[in-house]
């Protein structure tokens, strides 16, 4: 009898220990891209940040001119900017406890990860998102797979953060759902100046390690409305279109 009790106690200890060990591993798991991004040398981060600022400055200048414009940003540039310029010049932009954000860009979507430090809690948060456009100046973001390490976490706080960011930027935000996943539909309404300038974001394309944007600027035609022209296709099908495609 005593032998059975001892064996049961030993088994219970092993099970509890295994669960705790798995929980620790799961909570501290780091996405491979995030670990690699954090290991980039400071000099390389500085160069990447400067390249992003250079590209963004050129884009801003081109957008103010009438005609078409385009730009290509790499994940390395974005991560360099977040490591250098964001940390140095915009330290209060991130929520409390969030540090070292980094991004991974793939044709099928993006993953954003960051370290989260709150009291005794230290983990890496990550979020997957599909990004696509169906019409000019309307961006759709399908959010999925929010995790702390490898452990799924509720999406509520993330949705609140997206809502607040859209409010601060004065973007029109509508929430939809696709197969249980929240979809943020963001409409841009760029202000017009005395020349009645119209700014239109026509294309956003995700590539391996890159994001490409393109659009056009027109003046003097207040009745003009953006049109979806050949060659400017969404980066991914909208969830509803995917469903229709499956049913055909």
N, C-alpha and C positions, 0 to 999 in steps of 0.2 A: 504494500500500500504506500509506504513512504517512498519507495523507488518510483512509483507512478506519479506521485505528487511532485517529486524532484524533477522527473522528466518533463511533466507538464509545465512546471515553472520555467525550466530551461528553454522549452519550446516557445513559451510566451515571451520570454526575454529576447529570444532570437527574432521573433516576429516583430515585436515592438522596435527593437534595434534596427531591423531591416526597413521598417516603415519610416522611422526617423531619418535613417541614412538616405533613403530615397527622397524624402521630403527636402532634406538639406541639398541634395544634388539637384533636384528639380528647381528649387527656389534660387539656386546660385548658378544655374546653367547660363552660359553666355553664347549668343549666336556667333558663329565663326566669323562673319563679316565684321561684327562689332569689335571682336578681339583684334582682328587685323587692322581695323581703322584706328584703334587706340594706339597701336604700335608705330604709327607713322611718325617719323622724326619731326621735331619742331620746325626745322628749316624747311622741310617739304610742305608742312602745313601752312607755313607763312607764304610760300610761293603759290600754293593752290588757292589760298584766300585772296591774294592779290590778283590772281588770274580771274577769279570769279567777279571781283569788284571791277576789274577792267572790262570784262564782258558785259556786266550789268550796266556800267556807265555808257558803253557804246550802244547797248540796246535802248536805254532811256533816251539817248540823243536821237537815234533813228526813229523811235516811236513819235517824237515831236515833229518829224518831217512827214510830208504827205507821201504816200506810197506804201509798198510792202516792206516788212521787216521780219527778221528771224534771228534766233540765237540758239546756241548749244551750250548747255552746262553739264559738267561731269559730276559724278558722285564724289570724286576726289576733291574737286573744287568746293562743293557744298560742305563736305566734311571739314575741309581746311578752314573755310569761313566760320563754321560753327566752333571749331577749336580755337581760333584766333580772334576774329573780329567780334563774334557774338559774345564770347566770354569776356573780352576786354571792354567793348563799347556798349553792350546791351545786357549787363549782368542781371537786371531785374525782369527781363523778358520771360524767362522760364519760371514755372511754378515752383514753390518751395520744395526742396528735397530733390529736384531734378537737375542732374549735371551731365555733362559730356554727351549730348545728343549726337547721333550719327545716322546716316541713311544708306540704304542699299537700293539700287535701282535696277529693275529687270523689265523685259518687255511685258511680262504679265502683271506687274505691279511694283510697289515699293514696300520696304520694311523700314520703319523708324524705331530706333532703340536708344535707350539712355540708362544711366545709372540712377537709381532711386534710393536716397538715404533719408531715413526718418527714424530717429531714436536708435533702437537696436536693430532696426530693419535695414538691410542692405541687399539690394537685388538689381537685376537688369530687367527693365520693362521693355517690351517690344510690341509693335502693332503692324499688322499687314493691311495694305489697302490697294484696291484696284482704282485706277484713275483713268477716266475717259471723258470725251466730249461728244455730244450729239448735235450741238448747234453752237454758233459763235457766242462767246462771252458766257457760256454756261458750262461749268465744270462739275462732274459727278465723281464722288469719292465713296466707294463701297468699302466699309470698314469691317475687318474680321481678324480673328486670332489675336486678341489682346492677351498678353501673358506677363507673368512675373517669373522670370527664369523659364521653366517649362510648364508652369502651372497656369491654367486659364484664369483670368480675372474678369469681374463684371465690367461691362462696357459703359455704364452710366456716367462715371466721372470723366471718361474720355469724351463722351458726347457733350457733356457740359463744357469741357475745354474747347472743343471745336466750335460750339455755339458762341462762347465768349470771344474767341478769336475772330469769328465772322462779324460779331457785333462791333468789336473794337475797330475792325477794318471797314465798317459800314458796308458790308456785303449782304445781299439778300440771301438767306439760307432757308431751304425747305428740306424737311426730313421725309424720306421714303423708306420702303423696305423691299429687299430682294431675297427671297428664300430665307427669311429670318435675320438677314444681315442689315444693319442700318446703312442707308445711302444718303450722304449729304449732297444736296443739289445747290451749288453756289452760283449765283447770278451776279456778274460784274456790271455795274452801271457807271462807267468812267464819266467824270464831269466834262461838259463841253465849254469851250472858251468863247471869246467874242467872235471868232472866226467860224464858230459852229463846227469844231473839229470832232470827228467821230473816231474813237479808238476801238478796234475790233480784234480780239484774240480769236483766231480761226483754227489753229491746230496746236495740239499738244501730243507729242509722241514719246513714249518711253522706249529706250533701247538698253542694251546691256551696258550698265554703268553710265548712262547718259540720259538727259531729258532735252528734247527739242521743242521749241515754241516758235510760232509764226503767226503773223497777222497783218493788218493793214491800217493805215490812217488816212481818212478822207476829210475834206473841208468844204464848207459852203453848201451842203445839201442836207438841210434839217429833216427832210422827209425820207432820206435814205435809211434803209434797214439792212442789217447784216444778212448776207446770203451765204449758204453753204456751197462753195464752188468745187468743181472737180479737182481732185488731188489733195483736198483737205479732209481726210477721213478720221473718224475717232480712233483713239489708240486701242480701244477694246469695245466690243459690243456691249450695249447696255443690257442689264439682266433680263428685261422684258423681251428684248430682241433675241437673246440667247434661247429663251423659252420658246418663242415662236419658231426659231430655226430648228429646234429639236422636234417640234410638232409637225414640221413639213415632211 
